[in-house]
Amino acid sequence: MTIKKLPCFVNPDYNPSDNVTESDPEKTERLWSDPASWENRNKTLPKAGDRVVIDATWNMIMDLNESNSPIFDYIEVNGRLEFKRN
């Protein structure tokens, strides 16, 4: 899996920390592979080419390995995203 940090192309002076709102992460973990984790997607798993958003309070675990993980357009992480080693 390759992760790239990209600048905001709409406004190069944009600083995401200017818009940060503190939120407590949920105590439970959400598994990426569990459709129930994806309330903001009508409980369907993200598929190749999708734009994926991790909500501010989510505690998401990426439990897919590289061979079965689709390539997404982008992943916006507003909460917590942890990568499980397989």
KOLGU-4560 file (N, C-alpha, C; in nm, 3 decimals, padded with zeros to 5 digits):
<recs>
<n_xx: 00.085 n_yy: -00.116 n_zz: 00.000 ca_xx: 00.000 ca_yy: 00.000 ca_zz: 00.000 c_xx: 00.090 c_yy: 00.123 c_zz: 00.000 mol: A seq: 1 type: MET>
<n_xx: 00.058 n_yy: 00.217 n_zz: -00.081 ca_xx: 00.134 ca_yy: 00.341 ca_zz: -00.090 c_xx: 00.049 c_yy: 00.454 c_zz: -00.038 mol: A seq: 2 type: THR>
<n_xx: 00.104 n_yy: 00.534 n_zz: 00.050 ca_xx: 00.032 ca_yy: 00.648 ca_zz: 00.106 c_xx: 00.107 c_yy: 00.774 c_zz: 00.067 mol: A seq: 3 type: ILE>
<n_xx: 00.033 n_yy: 00.868 n_zz: 00.006 ca_xx: 00.093 ca_yy: 00.995 ca_zz: -00.036 c_xx: 00.019 c_yy: 01.109 c_zz: 00.029 mol: A seq: 4 type: LYS>
<n_xx: 00.092 n_yy: 01.206 n_zz: 00.078 ca_xx: 00.033 ca_yy: 01.329 ca_zz: 00.129 c_xx: 00.028 c_yy: 01.428 c_zz: 00.014 mol: A seq: 5 type: LYS>
<n_xx: -00.089 n_yy: 01.482 n_zz: -00.013 ca_xx: -00.104 ca_yy: 01.576 ca_zz: -00.124 c_xx: -00.147 c_yy: 01.712 c_zz: -00.073 mol: A seq: 6 type: LEU>
<n_xx: -00.097 n_yy: 01.818 n_zz: -00.132 ca_xx: -00.140 ca_yy: 01.952 ca_zz: -00.093 c_xx: -00.280 c_yy: 01.980 c_zz: -00.146 mol: A seq: 7 type: PRO>
<n_xx: -00.344 n_yy: 02.077 n_zz: -00.085 ca_xx: -00.475 ca_yy: 02.121 ca_zz: -00.133 c_xx: -00.452 c_yy: 02.204 c_zz: -00.259 mol: A seq: 8 type: CYS>
<n_xx: -00.505 n_yy: 02.156 n_zz: -00.372 ca_xx: -00.484 ca_yy: 02.225 ca_zz: -00.499 c_xx: -00.577 c_yy: 02.343 c_zz: -00.517 mol: A seq: 9 type: PHE>
<n_xx: -00.687 n_yy: 02.346 n_zz: -00.442 ca_xx: -00.781 ca_yy: 02.457 ca_zz: -00.454 c_xx: -00.722 c_yy: 02.582 c_zz: -00.390 mol: A seq: 10 type: VAL>
<n_xx: -00.658 n_yy: 02.566 n_zz: -00.274 ca_xx: -00.600 ca_yy: 02.678 ca_zz: -00.202 c_xx: -00.466 c_yy: 02.636 c_zz: -00.145 mol: A seq: 11 type: ASN>
<n_xx: -00.356 n_yy: 02.667 n_zz: -00.212 ca_xx: -00.224 ca_yy: 02.624 ca_zz: -00.166 c_xx: -00.186 c_yy: 02.679 c_zz: -00.029 mol: A seq: 12 type: PRO>
<n_xx: -00.252 n_yy: 02.785 n_zz: 00.017 ca_xx: -00.224 ca_yy: 02.843 ca_zz: 00.148 c_xx: -00.307 c_yy: 02.778 c_zz: 00.259 mol: A seq: 13 type: ASP>
<n_xx: -00.391 n_yy: 02.681 n_zz: 00.223 ca_xx: -00.478 ca_yy: 02.615 ca_zz: 00.319 c_xx: -00.395 c_yy: 02.540 c_zz: 00.423 mol: A seq: 14 type: TYR>
<n_xx: -00.427 n_yy: 02.560 n_zz: 00.547 ca_xx: -00.362 ca_yy: 02.490 ca_zz: 00.656 c_xx: -00.471 c_yy: 02.413 c_zz: 00.731 mol: A seq: 15 type: ASN>
<n_xx: -00.474 n_yy: 02.279 n_zz: 00.721 ca_xx: -00.581 ca_yy: 02.204 ca_zz: 00.783 c_xx: -00.591 c_yy: 02.225 c_zz: 00.933 mol: A seq: 16 type: PRO>
<n_xx: -00.479 n_yy: 02.256 n_zz: 00.999 ca_xx: -00.485 ca_yy: 02.274 ca_zz: 01.144 c_xx: -00.565 c_yy: 02.398 c_zz: 01.183 mol: A seq: 17 type: SER>
<n_xx: -00.588 n_yy: 02.489 n_zz: 01.089 ca_xx: -00.670 ca_yy: 02.607 ca_zz: 01.117 c_xx: -00.816 c_yy: 02.569 c_zz: 01.139 mol: A seq: 18 type: ASP>
<n_xx: -00.857 n_yy: 02.455 n_zz: 01.086 ca_xx: -00.997 ca_yy: 02.415 ca_zz: 01.092 c_xx: -01.021 c_yy: 02.292 c_zz: 01.180 mol: A seq: 19 type: ASN>
<n_xx: -00.929 n_yy: 02.262 n_zz: 01.268 ca_xx: -00.940 ca_yy: 02.141 ca_zz: 01.349 c_xx: -01.034 c_yy: 02.166 c_zz: 01.467 mol: A seq: 20 type: VAL>
<n_xx: -01.125 n_yy: 02.072 n_zz: 01.486 ca_xx: -01.212 ca_yy: 02.072 ca_zz: 01.603 c_xx: -01.178 c_yy: 01.947 c_zz: 01.682 mol: A seq: 21 type: THR>
<n_xx: -01.148 n_yy: 01.964 n_zz: 01.810 ca_xx: -01.113 ca_yy: 01.850 ca_zz: 01.893 c_xx: -01.236 c_yy: 01.762 c_zz: 01.914 mol: A seq: 22 type: GLU>
<n_xx: -01.218 n_yy: 01.631 n_zz: 01.896 ca_xx: -01.324 ca_yy: 01.533 ca_zz: 01.918 c_xx: -01.262 c_yy: 01.413 c_zz: 01.988 mol: A seq: 23 type: SER>
<n_xx: -01.336 n_yy: 01.356 n_zz: 02.079 ca_xx: -01.289 ca_yy: 01.234 ca_zz: 02.143 c_xx: -01.317 c_yy: 01.117 c_zz: 02.051 mol: A seq: 24 type: ASP>
<n_xx: -01.215 n_yy: 01.033 n_zz: 02.027 ca_xx: -01.239 ca_yy: 00.915 ca_zz: 01.943 c_xx: -01.327 c_yy: 00.815 c_zz: 02.016 mol: A seq: 25 type: PRO>
<n_xx: -01.403 n_yy: 00.741 n_zz: 01.939 ca_xx: -01.487 ca_yy: 00.638 ca_zz: 02.000 c_xx: -01.399 c_yy: 00.533 c_zz: 02.066 mol: A seq: 26 type: GLU>
<n_xx: -01.453 n_yy: 00.467 n_zz: 02.168 ca_xx: -01.377 ca_yy: 00.367 ca_zz: 02.243 c_xx: -01.370 c_yy: 00.234 c_zz: 02.168 mol: A seq: 27 type: LYS>
<n_xx: -01.468 n_yy: 00.207 n_zz: 02.085 ca_xx: -01.469 ca_yy: 00.082 ca_zz: 02.009 c_xx: -01.391 c_yy: 00.100 c_zz: 01.879 mol: A seq: 28 type: THR>
<n_xx: -01.349 n_yy: -00.010 n_zz: 01.822 ca_xx: -01.277 ca_yy: -00.008 ca_zz: 01.695 c_xx: -01.371 c_yy: -00.047 c_zz: 01.582 mol: A seq: 29 type: GLU>
<n_xx: -01.355 n_yy: 00.015 n_zz: 01.469 ca_xx: -01.428 ca_yy: -00.020 ca_zz: 01.348 c_xx: -01.332 c_yy: -00.094 c_zz: 01.257 mol: A seq: 30 type: ARG>
<n_xx: -01.375 n_yy: -00.206 n_zz: 01.204 ca_xx: -01.292 ca_yy: -00.279 ca_zz: 01.108 c_xx: -01.330 c_yy: -00.235 c_zz: 00.967 mol: A seq: 31 type: LEU>
<n_xx: -01.231 n_yy: -00.201 n_zz: 00.889 ca_xx: -01.253 ca_yy: -00.157 ca_zz: 00.751 c_xx: -01.334 c_yy: -00.261 c_zz: 00.675 mol: A seq: 32 type: TRP>
<n_xx: -01.308 n_yy: -00.388 n_zz: 00.699 ca_xx: -01.373 ca_yy: -00.497 ca_zz: 00.626 c_xx: -01.517 c_yy: -00.523 c_zz: 00.669 mol: A seq: 33 type: SER>
<n_xx: -01.565 n_yy: -00.456 n_zz: 00.771 ca_xx: -01.701 ca_yy: -00.477 ca_zz: 00.822 c_xx: -01.795 c_yy: -00.371 c_zz: 00.766 mol: A seq: 34 type: ASP>
<n_xx: -01.892 n_yy: -00.410 n_zz: 00.684 ca_xx: -01.984 ca_yy: -00.311 ca_zz: 00.627 c_xx: -02.056 c_yy: -00.226 c_zz: 00.733 mol: A seq: 35 type: PRO>
<n_xx: -02.080 n_yy: -00.281 n_zz: 00.851 ca_xx: -02.148 ca_yy: -00.206 ca_zz: 00.958 c_xx: -02.066 c_yy: -00.086 c_zz: 01.004 mol: A seq: 36 type: ALA>
<n_xx: -01.936 n_yy: -00.087 n_zz: 00.978 ca_xx: -01.850 ca_yy: 00.025 ca_zz: 01.018 c_xx: -01.874 c_yy: 00.150 c_zz: 00.935 mol: A seq: 37 type: SER>
<n_xx: -01.936 n_yy: 00.135 n_zz: 00.820 ca_xx: -01.947 ca_yy: 00.243 ca_zz: 00.723 c_xx: -02.085 c_yy: 00.307 c_zz: 00.722 mol: A seq: 38 type: TRP>
<n_xx: -02.121 n_yy: 00.371 n_zz: 00.834 ca_xx: -02.251 ca_yy: 00.439 ca_zz: 00.846 c_xx: -02.266 c_yy: 00.551 c_zz: 00.744 mol: A seq: 39 type: GLU>
<n_xx: -02.155 n_yy: 00.618 n_zz: 00.710 ca_xx: -02.162 ca_yy: 00.730 ca_zz: 00.616 c_xx: -02.166 c_yy: 00.683 c_zz: 00.470 mol: A seq: 40 type: ASN>
<n_xx: -02.167 n_yy: 00.551 n_zz: 00.449 ca_xx: -02.173 ca_yy: 00.494 ca_zz: 00.313 c_xx: -02.289 c_yy: 00.394 c_zz: 00.303 mol: A seq: 41 type: ARG>
<n_xx: -02.389 n_yy: 00.412 n_zz: 00.384 ca_xx: -02.504 ca_yy: 00.319 ca_zz: 00.386 c_xx: -02.461 c_yy: 00.175 c_zz: 00.411 mol: A seq: 42 type: ASN>
<n_xx: -02.358 n_yy: 00.162 n_zz: 00.496 ca_xx: -02.307 ca_yy: 00.031 ca_zz: 00.538 c_xx: -02.259 c_yy: -00.056 c_zz: 00.421 mol: A seq: 43 type: LYS>
<n_xx: -02.194 n_yy: 00.009 n_zz: 00.325 ca_xx: -02.131 ca_yy: -00.065 ca_zz: 00.215 c_xx: -01.981 c_yy: -00.036 c_zz: 00.216 mol: A seq: 44 type: THR>
<n_xx: -01.901 n_yy: -00.136 n_zz: 00.186 ca_xx: -01.756 ca_yy: -00.121 ca_zz: 00.186 c_xx: -01.711 c_yy: -00.030 c_zz: 00.072 mol: A seq: 45 type: LEU>
<n_xx: -01.610 n_yy: 00.052 n_zz: 00.097 ca_xx: -01.552 ca_yy: 00.131 ca_zz: -00.011 c_xx: -01.493 c_yy: 00.040 c_zz: -00.118 mol: A seq: 46 type: PRO>
<n_xx: -01.508 n_yy: 00.081 n_zz: -00.244 ca_xx: -01.455 ca_yy: 00.000 ca_zz: -00.354 c_xx: -01.355 c_yy: 00.083 c_zz: -00.435 mol: A seq: 47 type: LYS>
<n_xx: -01.288 n_yy: 00.018 n_zz: -00.526 ca_xx: -01.185 ca_yy: 00.084 ca_zz: -00.606 c_xx: -01.239 c_yy: 00.213 c_zz: -00.670 mol: A seq: 48 type: ALA>
<n_xx: -01.160 n_yy: 00.319 n_zz: -00.662 ca_xx: -01.196 ca_yy: 00.447 ca_zz: -00.722 c_xx: -01.279 c_yy: 00.536 c_zz: -00.632 mol: A seq: 49 type: GLY>
<n_xx: -01.326 n_yy: 00.485 n_zz: -00.518 ca_xx: -01.409 ca_yy: 00.565 ca_zz: -00.427 c_xx: -01.328 c_yy: 00.671 c_zz: -00.355 mol: A seq: 50 type: ASP>
<n_xx: -01.398 n_yy: 00.775 n_zz: -00.313 ca_xx: -01.342 ca_yy: 00.876 ca_zz: -00.223 c_xx: -01.391 c_yy: 00.838 c_zz: -00.084 mol: A seq: 51 type: ARG>
<n_xx: -01.297 n_yy: 00.809 n_zz: 00.004 ca_xx: -01.329 ca_yy: 00.753 ca_zz: 00.136 c_xx: -01.304 c_yy: 00.859 c_zz: 00.243 mol: A seq: 52 type: VAL>
<n_xx: -01.399 n_yy: 00.871 n_zz: 00.338 ca_xx: -01.386 ca_yy: 00.966 ca_zz: 00.449 c_xx: -01.396 c_yy: 00.890 c_zz: 00.581 mol: A seq: 53 type: VAL>
<n_xx: -01.295 n_yy: 00.908 n_zz: 00.666 ca_xx: -01.298 ca_yy: 00.857 ca_zz: 00.802 c_xx: -01.347 c_yy: 00.972 c_zz: 00.889 mol: A seq: 54 type: ILE>
<n_xx: -01.465 n_yy: 00.956 n_zz: 00.948 ca_xx: -01.527 ca_yy: 01.064 ca_zz: 01.026 c_xx: -01.443 c_yy: 01.098 c_zz: 01.150 mol: A seq: 55 type: ASP>
<n_xx: -01.465 n_yy: 01.218 n_zz: 01.204 ca_xx: -01.382 ca_yy: 01.275 ca_zz: 01.310 c_xx: -01.372 c_yy: 01.188 c_zz: 01.435 mol: A seq: 56 type: ALA>
<n_xx: -01.476 n_yy: 01.121 n_zz: 01.473 ca_xx: -01.472 ca_yy: 01.043 ca_zz: 01.598 c_xx: -01.441 c_yy: 00.896 c_zz: 01.576 mol: A seq: 57 type: THR>
<n_xx: -01.427 n_yy: 00.855 n_zz: 01.450 ca_xx: -01.405 ca_yy: 00.713 ca_zz: 01.421 c_xx: -01.267 c_yy: 00.665 c_zz: 01.462 mol: A seq: 58 type: TRP>
<n_xx: -01.263 n_yy: 00.538 n_zz: 01.502 ca_xx: -01.140 ca_yy: 00.467 ca_zz: 01.536 c_xx: -01.134 c_yy: 00.347 c_zz: 01.441 mol: A seq: 59 type: ASN>
<n_xx: -01.087 n_yy: 00.372 n_zz: 01.318 ca_xx: -01.092 ca_yy: 00.272 ca_zz: 01.210 c_xx: -00.963 c_yy: 00.191 c_zz: 01.204 mol: A seq: 60 type: MET>
<n_xx: -00.977 n_yy: 00.061 n_zz: 01.187 ca_xx: -00.864 ca_yy: -00.029 ca_zz: 01.170 c_xx: -00.866 c_yy: -00.080 c_zz: 01.026 mol: A seq: 61 type: ILE>
<n_xx: -00.761 n_yy: -00.051 n_zz: 00.950 ca_xx: -00.749 ca_yy: -00.104 ca_zz: 00.814 c_xx: -00.700 c_yy: -00.248 c_zz: 00.827 mol: A seq: 62 type: MET>
<n_xx: -00.792 n_yy: -00.342 n_zz: 00.813 ca_xx: -00.759 ca_yy: -00.483 ca_zz: 00.832 c_xx: -00.749 c_yy: -00.560 c_zz: 00.701 mol: A seq: 63 type: ASP>
<n_xx: -00.748 n_yy: -00.489 n_zz: 00.590 ca_xx: -00.728 ca_yy: -00.554 ca_zz: 00.460 c_xx: -00.579 c_yy: -00.560 c_zz: 00.432 mol: A seq: 64 type: LEU>
<n_xx: -00.534 n_yy: -00.669 n_zz: 00.372 ca_xx: -00.393 ca_yy: -00.673 ca_zz: 00.334 c_xx: -00.378 c_yy: -00.613 c_zz: 00.195 mol: A seq: 65 type: ASN>
<n_xx: -00.256 n_yy: -00.589 n_zz: 00.156 ca_xx: -00.229 ca_yy: -00.519 ca_zz: 00.030 c_xx: -00.288 c_yy: -00.590 c_zz: -00.090 mol: A seq: 66 type: GLU>
<n_xx: -00.290 n_yy: -00.722 n_zz: -00.087 ca_xx: -00.338 ca_yy: -00.796 ca_zz: -00.203 c_xx: -00.489 c_yy: -00.788 c_zz: -00.223 mol: A seq: 67 type: SER>
<n_xx: -00.565 n_yy: -00.757 n_zz: -00.116 ca_xx: -00.711 ca_yy: -00.749 ca_zz: -00.135 c_xx: -00.765 c_yy: -00.609 c_zz: -00.105 mol: A seq: 68 type: ASN>
<n_xx: -00.677 n_yy: -00.510 n_zz: -00.101 ca_xx: -00.720 ca_yy: -00.373 ca_zz: -00.079 c_xx: -00.735 c_yy: -00.301 c_zz: -00.212 mol: A seq: 69 type: SER>
<n_xx: -00.854 n_yy: -00.246 n_zz: -00.240 ca_xx: -00.871 ca_yy: -00.173 ca_zz: -00.366 c_xx: -00.790 c_yy: -00.043 c_zz: -00.366 mol: A seq: 70 type: PRO>
<n_xx: -00.773 n_yy: 00.014 n_zz: -00.483 ca_xx: -00.706 ca_yy: 00.144 ca_zz: -00.495 c_xx: -00.814 c_yy: 00.251 c_zz: -00.497 mol: A seq: 71 type: ILE>
<n_xx: -00.812 n_yy: 00.338 n_zz: -00.397 ca_xx: -00.913 ca_yy: 00.443 ca_zz: -00.382 c_xx: -00.866 c_yy: 00.572 c_zz: -00.448 mol: A seq: 72 type: PHE>
<n_xx: -00.962 n_yy: 00.658 n_zz: -00.483 ca_xx: -00.927 ca_yy: 00.789 ca_zz: -00.536 c_xx: -00.851 c_yy: 00.867 c_zz: -00.429 mol: A seq: 73 type: ASP>
<n_xx: -00.908 n_yy: 00.874 n_zz: -00.310 ca_xx: -00.837 ca_yy: 00.929 ca_zz: -00.195 c_xx: -00.903 c_yy: 00.884 c_zz: -00.067 mol: A seq: 74 type: TYR>
<n_xx: -00.829 n_yy: 00.897 n_zz: 00.043 ca_xx: -00.882 ca_yy: 00.868 ca_zz: 00.177 c_xx: -00.860 c_yy: 00.994 c_zz: 00.260 mol: A seq: 75 type: ILE>
<n_xx: -00.969 n_yy: 01.051 n_zz: 00.308 ca_xx: -00.962 ca_yy: 01.169 ca_zz: 00.396 c_xx: -00.977 c_yy: 01.120 c_zz: 00.539 mol: A seq: 76 type: GLU>
<n_xx: -00.876 n_yy: 01.141 n_zz: 00.620 ca_xx: -00.877 ca_yy: 01.093 ca_zz: 00.758 c_xx: -00.900 c_yy: 01.211 c_zz: 00.852 mol: A seq: 77 type: VAL>
<n_xx: -01.021 n_yy: 01.216 n_zz: 00.909 ca_xx: -01.054 ca_yy: 01.319 ca_zz: 01.007 c_xx: -01.050 c_yy: 01.263 c_zz: 01.149 mol: A seq: 78 type: ASN>
<n_xx: -01.054 n_yy: 01.132 n_zz: 01.160 ca_xx: -01.049 ca_yy: 01.064 ca_zz: 01.289 c_xx: -00.918 c_yy: 00.989 c_zz: 01.303 mol: A seq: 79 type: GLY>
<n_xx: -00.928 n_yy: 00.862 n_zz: 01.340 ca_xx: -00.809 ca_yy: 00.779 ca_zz: 01.359 c_xx: -00.813 c_yy: 00.663 c_zz: 01.261 mol: A seq: 80 type: ARG>
<n_xx: -00.701 n_yy: 00.639 n_zz: 01.193 ca_xx: -00.688 ca_yy: 00.526 ca_zz: 01.102 c_xx: -00.561 c_yy: 00.453 c_zz: 01.139 mol: A seq: 81 type: LEU>
<n_xx: -00.576 n_yy: 00.326 n_zz: 01.176 ca_xx: -00.463 ca_yy: 00.243 ca_zz: 01.216 c_xx: -00.452 c_yy: 00.126 c_zz: 01.117 mol: A seq: 82 type: GLU>
<n_xx: -00.330 n_yy: 00.092 n_zz: 01.080 ca_xx: -00.307 ca_yy: -00.016 ca_zz: 00.985 c_xx: -00.267 c_yy: -00.141 c_zz: 01.062 mol: A seq: 83 type: PHE>
<n_xx: -00.347 n_yy: -00.247 n_zz: 01.045 ca_xx: -00.318 ca_yy: -00.373 ca_zz: 01.110 c_xx: -00.215 c_yy: -00.448 c_zz: 01.026 mol: A seq: 84 type: LYS>
<n_xx: -00.114 n_yy: -00.499 n_zz: 01.091 ca_xx: -00.013 ca_yy: -00.579 ca_zz: 01.020 c_xx: -00.063 c_yy: -00.721 c_zz: 01.008 mol: A seq: 85 type: ARG>
<n_xx: -00.063 n_yy: -00.773 n_zz: 00.887 ca_xx: -00.110 ca_yy: -00.910 ca_zz: 00.865 c_xx: 00.006 c_yy: -01.006 c_zz: 00.857 mol: A seq: 86 type: ASN>
</recs>
